């Protein structure tokens, strides 16, 4: 199997810089343009559109000169000469991992940066001393090779298989960036356990959100931070598991993007992959069952036939989303007003499916209270503003502990 950090005899761009040389850019940069992905952008919002276990060593392997390796599919063993300081990301779950490790402001690129900056900063007010600014970064859903040279990142937290799937990217391009700028490190197709391009199929594995986070923590030599946050996550999952009612007593749920409230895009709550990391632990009953696939658009008649007890509106916590208007549109629609979730005031705002570990903690708490108020406490009525203040005795995880880990003060 080809290694993603394979060494070559020719000097890399960083070696040229180290020894005072220069890169002859013409040949390196020829033939690259911004390219469209075969799929749609995964931006999570009320304007959303159709869009296991690790087997490697749990700690990075280091040699005497300070370099170290981290192993993850599909890259294999990836070597780092030092801890990365500048971080390219393509999707926000990986930017969220850098954020959790105290490196959120080291991110220099991400998908829909202004959108996600606004959304993530709906949660930071509940984390004392934690700040984040992703506004104005390079929007990297369709990255260009030229821009990756310009950014000159220390690591590309992006799956080379997913970048290769973009129009205009070849295996040679992937190798060129790896060799001349910095390694790739990501695993995109764990999002829904979908198939990677054939060129990567024989070396692909699927990871959970927190398994991916553990790997990223190894890249940044932040095992202690990971362990501290993973312990909080484990405790939260144990609390949830202990209080869950029997499966037959759990409500039916629809999760979707309700930018056009009467024609939402819906996403399965029980599908495999890290996109459901905030709902799957609850063993929820998807109101649609196997009748629709994640990303399908449905009308009000189909939604009424499914008649969910609870509706979770993705992106509803974004400051640009009007949750009151979404609820009003459903109430005013002659079919929508018949929905059990609408009649019982159980249409709730959610955040994002492409979540990092910190949003995952908040969204697990959010989902617990929205779907199971009798077990976990009522979710406050939410229309706008940051994540609601919840009395300390009703919180399902310790915000101060999380904040201290992010800022390094724990």
C-alpha positions in Angstrom: 0.0 0.0 0.0 1.3 3.4 -0.9 2.2 5.6 2.0 0.8 9.1 2.0 4.0 10.5 3.5 6.3 8.6 1.2 9.8 10.2 0.9 11.2 11.1 -2.5 14.7 11.9 -3.6 13.9 15.3 -5.0 14.0 18.2 -2.4 10.7 19.4 -1.1 9.5 23.0 -1.1 10.3 23.3 2.6 13.8 21.9 2.0 14.3 24.6 -0.6 13.2 27.2 1.9 15.3 25.8 4.7 18.4 26.0 2.6 17.7 29.4 1.1 16.6 28.1 -2.3 13.5 28.9 -4.3 10.9 26.9 -5.9 10.5 27.0 -9.7 6.8 27.5 -9.6 5.9 27.1 -13.3 6.1 23.4 -13.5 4.7 22.8 -10.0 1.7 25.0 -10.4 0.8 24.2 -14.0 -2.6 22.8 -14.9 -4.5 23.5 -11.7 -7.8 25.3 -11.4 -10.5 25.5 -8.7 -12.8 22.5 -9.2 -16.3 21.6 -8.3 -16.9 18.5 -6.1 -19.1 15.7 -7.4 -21.3 16.3 -4.3 -22.9 19.3 -2.8 -21.4 21.5 -0.1 -22.2 20.3 3.4 -23.0 23.7 4.9 -25.3 23.1 7.8 -28.0 25.7 8.2 -31.6 26.5 7.9 -30.5 27.0 4.3 -29.1 23.4 4.2 -29.2 21.8 0.8 -28.8 18.2 -0.3 -25.6 17.8 0.4 -14.7 0.9 13.3 -12.5 1.0 15.4 -9.0 2.2 14.9 -6.2 -0.4 14.9 -3.1 1.7 14.9 -1.0 2.5 17.9 -2.7 4.9 20.3 0.3 7.2 20.6 2.6 8.8 18.0 5.9 7.0 17.3 8.8 9.4 17.7 12.5 9.0 16.8 15.6 10.5 18.4 15.7 13.7 16.2 12.2 14.9 17.3 10.2 13.8 14.3 7.2 11.5 14.9 4.6 9.6 12.9 0.8 9.3 13.2 -1.1 6.5 11.4 -4.6 6.8 10.0 -6.4 5.6 6.9 -6.2 6.3 4.1 -2.8 8.0 4.5 -1.0 5.3 6.4 2.0 6.4 8.4 2.4 10.2 8.2 5.6 11.8 9.4 5.9 15.2 11.1 9.2 16.9 11.7 7.6 19.2 14.4 4.2 20.1 15.8 2.2 21.9 13.1 1.6 25.6 13.7 -0.5 26.6 10.7 -3.5 24.4 9.8 -5.4 24.0 6.6 -8.8 22.4 6.9 -11.5 21.6 4.4 -14.4 20.6 6.6 -15.4 22.0 9.9 -15.3 18.9 12.1 -11.5 19.0 11.6 -11.4 22.8 12.3 -13.4 22.0 15.4 -10.8 19.5 16.5 -8.1 22.1 16.2 -10.3 24.5 18.2 -10.8 21.9 20.9 -7.0 21.5 21.2 -6.5 25.3 21.7 -5.5 25.8 18.1 -8.7 27.2 16.6 -7.1 30.5 15.6 -4.2 28.6 13.8 -6.7 27.5 11.2 -6.1 29.3 7.9 -8.8 27.8 5.7 -12.1 26.0 6.0 -15.4 25.5 4.3 -17.8 28.5 4.6 -15.6 30.3 7.2 -17.9 33.2 7.9 -20.9 31.0 8.3 -19.2 28.6 10.7 -17.5 31.4 12.6 -20.9 32.8 13.4 -22.3 29.4 14.3 -19.4 28.3 16.5 -19.5 31.6 18.3 -23.0 30.8 19.4 -21.4 28.3 21.7 -18.2 30.0 22.8 -20.0 32.5 25.1 -20.7 29.5 27.4 -16.9 28.7 27.6 -15.2 31.2 29.9 -12.1 32.7 28.3 -12.5 30.9 25.0 -12.3 33.0 21.8 -12.5 32.1 18.2 -12.2 34.0 14.9 -12.6 32.2 11.6 -14.0 35.1 9.7 -12.5 36.0 6.4 -10.5 32.8 6.0 -10.0 31.1 2.6 -13.1 29.1 1.8 -11.7 25.7 1.0 -14.6 23.5 -0.2 -13.0 23.5 -3.6 -9.4 24.2 -2.9 -6.9 25.2 -5.6 -3.4 23.9 -5.7 -2.1 27.4 -6.2 -3.8 28.5 -3.0 -2.3 25.6 -1.0 1.1 26.7 -2.0 0.3 30.3 -1.0 -1.1 29.3 2.4 2.0 27.1 3.0 0.3 25.3 5.9 2.2 23.0 8.2 -0.5 20.3 7.9 -3.6 19.8 5.7 -6.3 18.4 7.9 -8.2 17.1 4.9 -8.7 13.7 3.4 -6.6 13.2 0.2 -9.2 10.9 -1.1 -11.9 13.5 -0.9 -9.7 16.1 -2.5 -8.8 13.7 -5.3 -12.5 13.2 -5.9 -12.8 16.9 -6.9 -12.6 17.8 -10.6 -9.2 18.9 -11.6 -7.2 17.0 -8.9 -5.0 14.0 -9.8 -3.0 11.6 -7.7 0.1 13.5 -8.9 -1.4 16.7 -7.6 -2.1 15.1 -4.2 1.5 13.8 -4.0 2.9 17.2 -5.1 1.2 19.1 -2.3 2.2 16.4 0.3 5.8 16.5 -0.8 6.2 20.2 -1.5 4.0 21.8 1.2 2.9 19.5 4.0 1.1 16.2 4.7 -2.5 15.4 4.3 -4.3 14.1 7.3 -8.0 13.5 7.3 -10.7 10.9 6.7 -13.8 12.3 5.1 -15.8 9.2 4.1 -16.3 8.3 7.7 -19.0 11.0 7.6 -21.6 8.5 6.4 -19.5 5.4 5.7 -19.7 6.0 2.0 -17.2 4.6 -0.5 -14.1 6.5 -1.3 -12.6 6.7 -4.8 -11.5 3.3 -6.1 -7.8 4.4 -5.9 -8.2 4.5 -2.1 -10.7 1.6 -1.5 -8.1 -1.0 -0.4 -6.7 1.2 2.3 -9.8 2.9 3.7 -11.2 2.5 7.3 -14.0 4.2 9.0 -13.7 6.1 12.3 -16.0 7.6 14.8 -15.8 11.4 15.5 -13.8 10.8 18.7 -11.5 8.3 17.1 -10.7 10.9 14.5 -10.2 13.5 17.2 -7.7 11.2 19.0 -5.7 10.9 15.8 -5.7 14.7 15.3 -4.6 15.1 18.9 -1.6 12.9 18.2 -0.7 15.1 15.3 -0.5 18.1 17.7 1.1 16.1 20.5 -1.9 16.9 22.7 -2.7 13.5 24.3 -3.5 15.1 27.7 -6.0 17.5 26.2 -7.7 14.7 24.3 -7.8 12.5 27.3 -9.4 15.3 29.4 -12.1 16.0 26.8 -12.7 12.3 26.1 -13.3 11.7 29.8 -16.0 14.4 29.7 -17.5 12.9 26.6 -17.5 9.4 28.2 -19.2 10.7 31.3 -21.9 12.4 29.2 -22.6 9.3 27.2 -22.8 7.3 30.5 -25.3 9.8 31.8 -27.4 9.6 28.7 -27.3 5.8 28.6 -28.4 5.5 32.2 -31.5 7.7 31.7 -32.7 6.6 28.3 -36.3 5.2 28.3 -37.0 1.9 26.6 -36.8 2.0 22.9 -40.6 1.6 22.5 -41.1 4.7 24.6 -38.8 7.0 22.6 -40.4 9.6 20.3 -40.0 9.5 16.5 -37.7 12.2 15.1 -37.0 14.0 11.8 -33.8 16.0 11.4 -33.4 18.3 8.5 -32.6 21.6 6.9 -35.7 23.8 6.9 -34.6 26.8 4.9 -37.8 26.2 2.9 -39.8 24.9 5.8 -42.4 23.2 3.7 -39.8 21.4 1.5 -37.1 20.4 3.9 -34.0 18.2 3.2 -34.0 15.4 5.7 -31.2 13.3 7.2 -31.4 9.9 8.9 -30.8 10.1 12.6 -29.7 6.5 12.9 -27.3 6.4 9.9 -23.7 5.3 10.6 -20.9 7.9 10.5 -19.8 10.9 12.5 -22.5 13.2 11.0 -25.0 11.6 13.5 -22.6 11.7 16.5 -25.0 13.9 18.4 -28.2 11.9 17.7 -27.2 8.2 17.2 -26.2 7.6 20.9 -29.9 8.1 21.8 -31.2 5.2 19.7 -33.8 7.5 18.2 -36.6 6.2 16.0 -36.3 7.9 12.6 -39.8 8.9 11.6 -39.1 8.0 7.9 -37.4 4.7 8.6 -36.0 3.4 5.4 -38.4 5.3 3.2 -36.0 8.2 2.6 -32.2 8.5 2.4 -30.1 11.2 4.0 -30.2 14.4 1.9 -33.6 13.6 0.3 -36.0 16.5 -0.1 -39.6 15.9 1.0 -42.9 17.8 0.9 -45.4 18.4 3.7 -47.5 15.4 2.6 -44.6 13.0 3.1 -43.7 14.7 6.4 -47.2 14.3 7.6 -47.3 10.7 6.6 -44.2 10.2 8.8 -45.7 12.5 11.4 -42.6 12.9 13.7 -43.0 13.6 17.4 -39.9 15.9 17.2 -38.4 18.0 14.5 -34.7 19.0 14.7 -33.9 21.9 12.5 -30.2 21.9 11.4 -28.5 25.3 11.4 -31.3 26.7 13.5 -28.8 28.1 16.0 -27.0 30.1 13.3 -27.6 33.9 13.9 -28.8 34.2 10.4 -31.6 31.7 10.9 -35.1 32.8 12.1 -36.4 29.9 14.1 -39.6 31.8 14.9 -40.3 32.2 11.1 -39.7 28.5 10.5 -42.1 27.6 13.2 -44.6 30.1 11.9 -44.4 28.8 8.4 -45.1 25.3 9.5 -48.0 26.4 11.6 -49.5 28.4 8.7 -49.2 25.6 6.2 -52.5 23.6 6.0 -50.6 20.3 6.1 -47.7 21.4 8.3 -50.1 22.5 11.0 -51.3 18.9 11.4 -47.9 17.6 12.3 -47.6 16.3 15.9 -44.3 18.1 16.4 -45.8 21.4 15.3 -49.0 21.0 17.4 -46.9 20.1 20.5 -44.3 22.9 20.1 -41.5 20.4 19.5 -39.7 22.0 16.6 -36.2 22.6 17.9 -33.0 24.4 16.6 -29.8 22.4 16.2 -26.3 23.3 15.2 -24.3 21.3 12.6 -23.7 17.8 11.5 -20.0 18.5 10.7 -19.3 19.1 14.3 -16.0 18.9 16.2 -15.8 17.5 19.7 -16.8 20.7 21.5 -20.0 21.1 19.5 -20.6 17.4 19.9 -20.7 17.9 23.7 -23.2 20.8 23.4 -25.3 19.0 20.8 -25.5 15.8 22.9 -26.8 17.9 25.8 -29.1 19.8 23.4 -30.6 16.6 21.9 -31.0 15.0 25.3 -33.1 17.9 26.5 -35.1 18.4 23.3 -36.0 14.8 22.8 -36.2 13.6 26.4 -37.1 16.5 28.7 -38.6 14.2 31.4 -35.2 12.5 31.8 -32.7 15.3 31.1 -34.6 18.5 31.9 -36.5 20.9 29.7 -34.8 22.7 26.7 -35.4 26.4 26.9 -37.6 27.9 24.2 -35.0 29.2 21.6 -35.5 31.7 18.8 -32.1 33.5 18.6 -28.9 34.3 20.3 -26.1 32.1 21.8 -26.6 28.7 23.3 -29.1 29.2 26.1 -27.9 29.5 29.7 -28.8 26.4 31.6 -28.7 26.3 35.4 -25.6 24.6 36.6 -27.6 21.8 38.3 -29.3 21.0 35.0 -26.1 21.0 32.8 -25.0 17.6 31.5 -21.3 18.5 31.3 -19.0 20.9 33.0 -18.5 24.0 30.8 -15.6 25.3 33.0 -13.7 22.1 32.7 -14.1 22.2 28.9 -13.0 25.8 28.7 -10.0 25.1 30.9 -8.9 22.3 28.6 -9.2 24.4 25.5 -7.3 27.3 27.0 -4.7 25.1 28.7 -5.6 26.1 32.2 -6.7 22.7 33.5 
